[in-house]
Amino acid sequence: MSSDVKGCASFCSIRTPVIGERALAGRTAPSVMNYSSEVSVVIPSYNGRKHLERCLSTLASEAPDAEVIVVDGQSTDGSAQLVRDKFPSVRLRSVRNHGWAHATNRGIELAERPYLLCLNSDAFITREALTAMRNRLHFSREVAAVAPMLNNEDGTRQALFGIWYWPTWKPITKPTSVPVLSGACIMTRRETYEAVGAFDENFFLYNEELDWCYRAKSLGFRLEILPVSMVHVGGGSTGKSPLLRLEEQRGFIYLSSKHWPTWVTSLLRQGMRIEGKIRKHLDGRPAHKAMWEALESTMAREAYLESPFQLSGRGVPSAIFRPAPGSSE
């Protein structure tokens, strides 16, 4: 028996959990075909021209038969025109910039292939990674989504959401179950995406993939990192502006309120309130100081933050918080 046949038999022998089977009841796995011809790649893009051309060129080389969809959030750096001029086979959809989840969902609405690859414009796929992800999902029905290991340009490995979730020093030599996956590169089956539901568009820039992963696990699915790697430039960036930090905090509070006990959310609020109090004294820039003051006051009021990126021209920070549901404020 060839090694390929043995590998197929091994994958097919894995038993699917009862809950996962129920979520996918009545659905059948697609037949084995050319790997890239089965994949729709959805790339949310906002002013990402710097890396987008390399991302699309890499896809053309490594996954020539994949359906590629770029969802542009009204970029001002010529990203959309770049796609039109240099990549005519790529499907381009323009939407308002309402965040990663919104753009990704709009792209998936256009997708026609059985496997969905959500890919950041600063992540560069390899043929090996795409094949491994597709094969793992095809033969392992209990797995909701998979991702490769992400490397920096210099070859060093990125931690998954920091060392707390997955340490860079721990070797991955086989498909490994993890609590969550990074949205920089994540593949799922179309029927699994539909069973779990779309990405929650109440998140703007952070935590939306964590929320989706938690929902998938609640249905009995697993999430896995595979022993293949690819480069993700953005993962090596450091530091965030106060606006981005505020959005990250807002999303994390919302994530906590959806999935964790109330006391956990309360502790997070108190920690963020203290952070706002400290940072407003350390940051001398008036606009930044005002944002940290807003973070502190919002957490003190037990309010929930509205995304500062979705204010449509309203004042920041005076409008970045609103009363919690049911309050009299």
N, C-alpha and C positions, 0 to 999 in steps of 0.2 A: 504494500500500500504506500502511495507517495506521501511525502510530508504534508502536502497541501490537503489531501484527503483526510489524513489523520487529524490535522488541525481543525478541519470542518467538523469531523465527527466529535472531537473534544468539545468544541463550542456548542454544538447542537445538543449535547447531553446535559447541559446545564438546566436545572429546573427553575421555572419562573415562579415567584411567590404568588400566593393566591390573590392578594389584593392587586398586584400588578396585572394579573390575568384578567381580573374583573374590569379594571380600567380600560383594557384593550380588547374586551370581549367582542367577538364577531369580526375582528380584523385579522388579516393575513399578512405575513411578511412578504416583501417584494422579492421577485426572483433575482438570482445573482446575475448581474450585468456588468458592463464596464463601469468601474468605480466612479469616475468623475462624471459620467453621463447621468448618474443617479442623484447628483448633489446640486442643490441650490445654495449659492453663497450670498448671504445678505450682509452688506457693508454699510452701516450708518456713518455718515460723513458730515462734518461741519468744520470748515476751514482747515481741512486736513490734507491739502494738496501736497505739502512737503513730503509726505510718505505715500499718498494714494497712488501715484504713478508707479512706484516700485511694487506696491501691493498688487495692483492689477496686472502688471507685467509678470510678476511671479506666478500669479494664478494662470495666466495664459500659457506659461511654460510648464507648470507643475500639474495643472488640472485643466487641460485644453478643452474638454467636453463639458465642463460644469456650466450651469446657468449662473451668471453673475449679475447681481442686482445692487446698485448703489443708490442709497436713499440720502439725498442731499438736503440738509436743513437750511436752505437759503444762504449758502456760503458766500463770502465776499472776496475770496482769494482766487477765484477762477476754477475751483474744483469741478463744477458741473461742466464748464466748457472744455476742460481737459478730458473728461470722459467722452464727451461728444466728438472731439477732434481726434483723439488717439485710440479710443476703445469703442468703436461703433457697435460691436457685438454685445457690449454690456448694456443691460437695461437700466435706465436712469429714471428715478422718480424724485420729484421735488416736493418737499413738504415744509410746513412751518417748523421752526426749531423748537420742538417741545420735548427734546431729550432723547436719550438712547433707546428707552423702551418704546416710545412712540415711533421712532424711525424704524426700529427693528420689526415691530409688528406690521407697519405699513409695507415693508419689504417682503415679509413672509406672506402677506396677502397676495402678492404677485407671484410668489414662488410656485413652480409646477413639479418639482422633483420630490421623491420620497424621503430624502435626507436633507436636513436643513443645517447649514453651517453659518453661525453668526460670527463674523470676523471684524475686528477693528481695522481701520485703515493703516495702522502702524504695526500690523502683524503680518508676517510673511510665511505663507503656507509652504509645506514641502509635500512632494508626492508620497513619501513614506508616511507622514502624519495623516494625510487625507485618507489613504488606503487603510491604515490601522484603525482610524475612527469609524470609517464606514463598516469595516469587517466586524469590529467589536459590537456595534449596534445591530448588525444583521444577524449575528449568531447568538447574541446574549440579550434575550428579550426582557430580562429583569433589570437591565441597565437603562436608565432614562436618558442619560447624556454622558458624553465623554469629552476629554480635552487632552492635548499633548502637554508635555512639560514646556514651559516658556523660558527662553534664554535671553540674556542681554546680548548686545552686538559683540561683546568681547568673549562670549561663550559661557560666561558665568550664569548660573541658574537663578531665576527669580522665585522667591517664595510666593506661595498662594495666599493672598491676603495677609502677608506677614508670616512670621515664624509660628504664630499662634495656631494657624490652621495646618500648614504643611512646611516643615523645616527644609531648608535647602541642602542640609547635610545628609538627609535620609535618602538612600538610594532607591530608585524605582526601577525594578527589573521585570515587572509583570503588571498587568492591569490592577490598579490599587484603589480601593474604595476610599473616598474622601467626603467630608461634610458638605462642601460646596465647590463650585467650579468658577473660574474666571470667565467673564463675558468677552474677554479679548479674543478667544477662540474656543467655541463650544459647539458641538454637534449633537443633534437629536433627530429622532424619526419624526416625520410629520404627524403620525397618529399619536405619538407621545406628547408632542407639543399641544395638540388639540385636547388630549385627555387631561393634561395638567392645566392648560389655559394659557392665554397670551401673557406676555410680560406686563406687569402692573404699571400703567402709565402715570400713576401718582408719584412714582419715582422719576427724577429727572436725569441724574447723571451717575449716581452711585447706589449700590445695594439692590438694584432690580434683579440681577442674576442670582443673588443670594435668596431673595424672596421666591423666585421660581424654583430654585433647588430645594428649598424647604417644602414647597408644595408638592414637588415630585416625590420627595422622600415620604411625605405623609400618605401617599398612595401606595407605598411599598416598594418603590423603585430604589435603585442604587445609582450613585454617581461615581465615575472612575477617572483617574489620571492614567494615561497610557505611557509605556516606556519608549516614547518617541519625542523628539523635540523640534522646536522652531523658534525663530527670533521674534520678539515683541519689543519694539523700541520704547513705547510709552511706559512699560513697566519699570524702566530704569530711572524715570524722572523722580525728582525729589522736591518737596515743598509745594504748598498750595496757597493761592491767594485767599484772603479772608472770605471772599464770596464763595469760592469753591469749598472751603472748609465749612462754611455755614450750610451749604447744600448737602455736604456729606453728613453733617450732624443731623440735619432735618430728616434725611432719608433713613438714617440709622434709628432715630426715634420712631419713625413710622414702621420700619421693619420690626422693631421690638414690640410695638403695640399690636402687630398682627400675629406674632409667633411666640412671644415669651410672656411669662407671668407679669402681672401689673407691678410687682415690687421690683423687678428687673428694670422696667422702663423708668420707674421713679428714681432708682439709683443712677441710671444713665442721665436723667434730667439734672440731678444734683451735680453730677460730675461736670456736665457741660455748662451749668450755671457758674461753677467755680472757674472753669476755663475762661469763660467770657469775662468774668470779673478780673482775672489776672491779666488777660491779654489786652483789655481796654486800657490798662495802665502802662503796658509795655510798648504798645504800638502808638507812636506819636502822630501818625497820619490821620487827619480828621475823619475821612470817609471810613477808613478801617476801624478806627476807634468806635464810630457810630454803629458799625455792624456787630462788633463784640458786645457793645452795650445792649443791642437788640437781642442778641443770643442770651445774655444774662437775664434780661427782663422777661423774655419769652418763656424760658424754663421756670422762672419764679412764678409765672402766672398759670403754669400747667396748660399752656396753650400749645397748639401744634403749628409748626412752621409751614408757611406757604413757600414754595420754591422761589428764591429771589431771581431765578432765571425766567420765570413765567409771569412777571408782573406787568408786562405790556406797557412799559413806560411809567408806571406808578413809582412813587418815591421809594428809594431804599435809604435807610432801613425802616422808615416809619410804617411801611406796609408789609414788612416781612413776617409779621405774626398776626394771627387772628384768634379769637377766643376758642377754647375747646368746645366741642358740641355740647349744647345744653347749658352752657354758662350764661351769665347775664351780661357779660361784657360785649 
